Amino acid sequence: MQITGTHFNYYQVCKRKLWLFASGIGMEHTSDLVHEGKLVHEDSYPQRSAKYEEIELDGIKVDFYDTKERVIHEIKKSDKMEAAHEWQLKYYIYVFERNGIEGVTGVLEYPL
């Protein structure tokens, strides 16, 4: 099984949710909250498309990566579970470093 940032997030939020996700059992594709989060991601920073890149690397998907400043930008709908978001971001930084991309930092953004 390939570990993703979602695994780290769910570990902080709910161990049962992590187990279900890791076992391939998920209902989030029908969730209104997940849909709302995707809209926040897509609509909050449309001007970033030219400057930043969405990156997929070793099973993770980073919302925006500033290649010049080496900053991962992770967009979340709410700061309600900020500790889980921080662990997800730390894992993303670890994956970048494991792939030889040094000096990466991260920023959590809550546009709403």
Secondary structure as GFF3:
##gff-version 3
##sequence-region A 1 112
A	DSSP	alpha_helix	5	13	.	.	.	ID=ss1
A	DSSP	alpha_helix	15	22	.	.	.	ID=ss2
A	DSSP	three_ten_helix	28	30	.	.	.	ID=ss3
A	DSSP	alpha_helix	32	44	.	.	.	ID=ss4
A	DSSP	three_ten_helix	46	50	.	.	.	ID=ss5
A	DSSP	beta_strand	53	57	.	.	.	ID=ss6
A	DSSP	beta_strand	60	66	.	.	.	ID=ss7
A	DSSP	beta_strand	71	75	.	.	.	ID=ss8
A	DSSP	alpha_helix	82	98	.	.	.	ID=ss9
A	DSSP	beta_strand	105	109	.	.	.	ID=ss10
###
